[in-house]
Amino acid sequence: MKRFTMFAVALALAAVLFGCGGGDDAGTDGATVVSFWHAMGGPLGDRLEELVLEFNETHADIRVESVSMGRYQALSQKIMAAVAAGEPPVLAQAYEAWTGELIENGSAEPLNDYIEGPNGLSQEELADFVPGMVENNTWDGTVYSFPFNKSVRALYWNRDLFGEEGLDRAPRNWDEYMDYARRLTKDQDGDGEPDQWGTAGQISAWMFENLLIQNGGRILTPDGTRAAFNGPQGVEALRFMVKLLTDYGKVTSGYEYQNDFQAGKVAMIEGSTVSLSFMEGKYTFDLALAPLPEKEREGCFVAGTNVVIFSEATDAEKRAAWEFIKWFVSPEITARWAAGTGYAPVRMSAMQSDAMLRRFEEIDGLREVYGQLEFASYEPRSGAWYAGRKYLEETAVESALREQASPEEALEMAARAVNAELESERRSKY
């Protein structure tokens, strides 16, 4: 029997009302229809639609029908509601925590037979994927999802402002990061307040996670049963983040920090590589990117979702969905997707494609930023962590940056909440 969360069952009626999924697997033109739910919007959604159209035009027997849910929260809710109603789409974006729940209730289609089948991927092709990406989509030896829109964090810096201070490269370690931010924070009109900031950012668990791992820390204990981010390495990382952003930077809401950077008011910011899609054409200075400054070690967490095929689909729909996945992760297409959006290519050979080589020429430092993929880490995949991550961001990071609690106190509060989520998840399985 399939197991559903209370949340999913509560949304089942909504799934019936909005008529999700289901239906015959063949369209009026005889093509197998693959309903594909995602959360891509803006320039990212436009680029996805272009690729979906190209796939459909080159695969007469398959028609992918993409539907954007606008936001990941809405996508998650509608997926779980549709599963509860027994009418999910054929294919959808999913974070690892969602996939874990879909595996438990039997709705995620195992992909090993497709990978190993006549229309599958060779060992050489599998070895071409970015290290860790396929493994991160594997549970107990079974692949249940495939990497789709993955990104890494980059340091964006304004060469012109750096040059005015006699700096000709990005900071390479924490000490330089703090020193550069201090030197680039300036009161230009003499009113006692900065007119130019060394850096800026938003409330971000992702920024803290990268600092944590660079400092030799961990998010959870090795067995995944308790929070570990509140240890000494985490406290030091959060202290660094608070000092950097409050002494020599500014904390903004939304994407104001990005707008200030584009306007030349901020010398450097951290952001996803995908930010390139939203920033291009909006700045007039000499822009460059760099890998994140390191401390005890290099460290960078990969962000983004994967795609899953639903077991409720027909065999024809599943085969068609796999054909689309295989096409999308091919070296040529993943390179073009990356060049057009800022997402990372999921194949190593794609880095040498014409599309990526042109992009590397256009954006100084982008090649080195993607180089972080070779040692990148991935967040915990449990449903408890998907909920717990919000505690890390809202209870720990935000409280510390707003000076409502010390880094030690803020991390302890978040750790208690995360541990409660982990314990609840364990109990629900027994």
N, C-alpha and C positions, 0 to 999 in steps of 0.2 A: 504494500500500500504506500502511496506517495504521502510524504509528510509536508505540511505547509505551516508557515508561521501564522500566528494569529493576525498579524498585519495583512498578510496576503489574503487570507480568507475574508477578512473584513472588506477587502477591496474587490472581491469576486463579482459582486453585483455590478460594480462599475464597469468591469471588463465586459460583461454581457451587454450593458447598455451602449458602450462605444463600439461594439462589434469588432473586436480585435481578432486577427489571425483567421484560421479556419478556411473553409471553402475548398473547392476543387483545386488540384495542383496544376491544371492547364488553363491558359488564357484562351481568349476567343481566337487568337491566331495560332493556337496549337502549342505555343511555347510554355515551358514549365515556369510558373511564377514563383519567385522567391521574395517574400515580404521581408524587408530589412529595416529594423527599428534602430535609430541612432540618436545622438544628441548634438550632432554637428550643426552649427549655425554660422551666419556671417560669411566671411571669405572661406572659412574651412568647409562649411556646408556647400558653398558654390563649387569648390574644387572637387568635393566628393561627388556631387551631382554630375559634373563633367566626366569623371571616371566611370560612374555607373552607366551613363549614356554610352560611353565608348565601349564598355563591356557588352551592353545589350546589342549594340550595332555589329559587334564582331562575334556574337554568339546567338545566332538566329533561333536556336531551340530553347533559350533561357531568357527570361525577362525579370531582372531585379527591380523591385518596386521599393524605393527607399522612402522612409517616413521619419522626419525629424521630430523628436519630442521636445526640442528646445533646450532642456536642461537635464543633467544627469539624475537629479532627484525625481523628476517627472518620469524619466525613462525607467528608473528602478521601480517606481510604484506601478507603472503600467505593465511592465514585464511580470511582476509578481501577481498582479491582479489577473492578467491573461492566463498565466500558468494555473492559478487557482480555478479559473473558469474552464480550463481545458482547451483554450484557444490561443496559444501563444503565436508569435510570428514564426517564420522559418529560421530567421537569423537575426541576431541583435548584438550590439555592443554590450559588454559587461565587465565590471571590475572583478577582480579575483574573488572578493568576498561574496559577490552575487553568484558567481559561478559555483563556489563551494555550496551555497544553499541549493542551487539548481541540481547539483550532483546528488545531494542528500534526498531531494524529493523526486529524483529520477527523470528530470526534465532536460538535462544536458546530455546531448548525444556524444558518446565516445568517438574519438576521431582516429584511433589507431588503424582501424581497417581501411579508412580512406587514405591515410598516409602511406600505408604499406601495400595498398592495392595497385592495380594496373594503371590508375590515373593518380598515383601518389607522388611521393617525393623520395628521391634516392638518398642514401646516406651522405653522399657528397653535398647534395642540396641542403639537407638538414644541418650539416656541419657549417654551412655558409651563413646560418642565422646568427645574429648578434649573440654573444655568449650570455647564457642565462635566460633568454627569452622563451625558448621552447620549454625548458625545464620549469619555468615559472607558470606555465600553462599545463603542467603535468601533475596529477594526483595519483600516488601509489602506482606509478608506472603507466598510467593511462592519460593520454592527452585529451583534454575536454574543451580547450579553447585555443585560439591562435592570436598572436600579437597583431594589433590593428593600428591604433593611434598612440604611439609612444613618444615621450619627450624627455629631455634632460634639462637641467637648470644651467643657465649661463650667466656670466657677468658681462653686462653691457656697459661700455665706457666711452666717454666723449673725448676723443683724441685732442680736440681743440682746447678744452678746459685743462686737460692733463698737461698739454704743452705749455700753457701759460704758467704752470707751476714747475716747469722743467722736468716733467715726467713723460717718459716715452714708451712705457709699457704698463700693462695691467698688474695689480698686486698678485704675488704668487703664493703668499702665505698669510696667516692671520695677522702677524705683526705688521706686515706691509699694508694689509687691508685697513687696519685701524689707523696707521700712520698716514696713508693716502687720504682717507676720509677726513682726518683732522686737518691736513694741509689744504684740502679742497673745499673746506667749509669757510666761507668768507662773509664778513660784514663790509659790503662795498660802499654803502652810503653813510657809514659811521653812526647809525642810530642805535647801535648796541644789539641788533638782531641780525642773524644771517640773511643774506640775500641769495646766497648760493650755498647749497648743501653738498657735502661729500657724497652722501648716499641717501636713499629713501626706500621705503618698503611698506608692505601691508602686513596685517596679522597673518603669519604663515607657518603652519606646522612643517611644510616642506623645507623652508629655510632652516628651521631648527634641526630637522632630521639629518640634513646634510652636514651641519656643524657637528652634530652628535657623532656621526659615524667617522667624520674626519678626526675627531678627538678620541677615537678608539672605543666609543660607546656602542650600545645596542638599544633597539626599541623594546624588545621583549627578552626574557631569559632564553637560553638555547632551547629549552623544551617548550617554549611558547606559552607557559602557564601564568607568568607574572610580568608586570612592567619592569623594565630595566633602565628606562630613560631617565629615571630620577636619581641615578647613581652619580658619583663625583664627576664623571665625564660629561654627563648631561647638565649638571649644575654649572660647570665651567662654560659649556657651550651656550647656555641660555644667558649667563652673565655677559659673555662676549656679544651676543646678539643685542641685548638690551643697551649696553654701552655704545655699540656701533650706531644703532638707530636713534638713540635718544641724545647722545652727546654730539655726534657729528652727522646726524641725518634727521629724518622726520618720518613719523609713522602716519600713513594716510589711509583713508577708507577707499574701497574699490580700487580703481586703477588710476587714481590721482597721481600717485608716485610716478607712473609711467608717463603721464601727460607732462609732469614737471620735468622729467628727463628729456622728453622730446622738445620741450621749450627751452632747454639749455639752462635750467635752474638747478639741476642736480647732475653731478659729475659721473656717477656710476650707480647702477641698480642691478639687482638679481632678478631674473625672470626666466620663464620657460622659453625654449627655442621657438615655440609657437608664437610668442609675442612678436616675432618678426612680421608675421602676416598682418598684424594690426598696427604696426609702427611705420612700415615702409611708406615713404612719401610724406611723412609728417615731421621730419627733422631736416635741418639744414647744415648740421655739423658733420665732421668726419667720425663716423661710428665704427666701432670695432667690438668684437666679442672675445671672451677668454674663458677658459675653464675656471671653476670655482677655486678660490685660494684654499690651500691645504694646511693641515697642521701636523698631527702625528702620522697621517696617511692621506692619500688621495681618497676621496669619497663622494659618491653621487648616487642618489636614488632615482630610479626611472619612474616616471609618472605615466598615466594614461590607461586606456582600456584595451580589451581583447574582443574577439567575436566568438559567439557560441551558436551552434546549431541545436535546435530543439528536437527532442526525441519524438514529440507529437507529430512532427511533419511526416509526409509520405516519403517513401524511399526515393521517388523521383525528385522531390523537393530537396531532400538531403544531398543527393548526388549533385544537383544543380548548385546548391549553396556551397558545397565543397569546391566545385569548379570556380566559383567566384572568389572564394578565399585563396585558392591556389594562384589564381590570376593576380589578385591584389597584392600578394606577398612575393611575387616574382621580382627579380632584381630591377627590371626596367620600370615596373609600375610603382614599386615602393620608392624608387629613386625619384620619380616624377611627383608622387604624393608628398615626399619630403621636401623637394625643391619648391613645391607650390604652397606648402603650409607651414613649414618649420618643424613638423614632426620628424622624428629620427627614422632613417631607413632601417628596416628590420633585417636586411641582408648585408653582410660585410662587402660582398662584391659590388653592391650598389654604390658604395663610396667612390668607385672608379668609373662610374657611368658618366656620360656626357652631361646629363642633367645636373648631377651633383658637382662635377668639376666646374661647370659654369657658375653654380651657386657659390662654391668656395672662392671663386675669383671675385664675385660680387660682394660677399660678406667676409671681411677680414676676421679670421679667428674661428669661423664656424667649423672648419675641419677639426681643429683642436678641441672644440667643445664636444663634437660628436665622438672624439677619441675617448671621452670619459665613459662611453658605453663598454669599453673593454674591461673596466673594473667596477661597473655599476652594481648597485644592490637593489633589492626589491622589498617593498613593505610586506608585513605579515598578511596572510591571505584569509584569516578567519573573519567571520561575521562580527565577532566581538571587537576586533580591531577596527573594522569599518565604522562601528559606533564609537569606539574608544578614541579614534583619531580626532574626533570633534572635541573630546575632553582635553586632549593634548593642545589643540589649537586655542580653544576658548577658555579653558580653565588655567592652563599653564602659560602658554605664550602670551595671550592677550593680557592676563592678569599681571604678568611681569612687565610687559611693555607699558601698561597703563599705570605702573607703580602701585598697584593695589595689593601686591604681595611680593615678597622677595623671590628670586629664582628658586631657592630651596623650597619655600612654602608652596609656591605655585606648582612645582613639579610633584611634590608629595600629594597635593590635593588631586591632581590629574591622575597620578598613579593609583590612588585609592579607587577612583572611579573606574579606571581601566581594569583593575584587578577584579572589581565587582562584575564587570561585563564578562570577563574571562571565566570567572567562577560560574556565573549564570549559564554561559554557553556550555560548560562542562556538564552541569547538572541536567540540562535539557537533553543531553545525548544519552543519559542513563535512566 
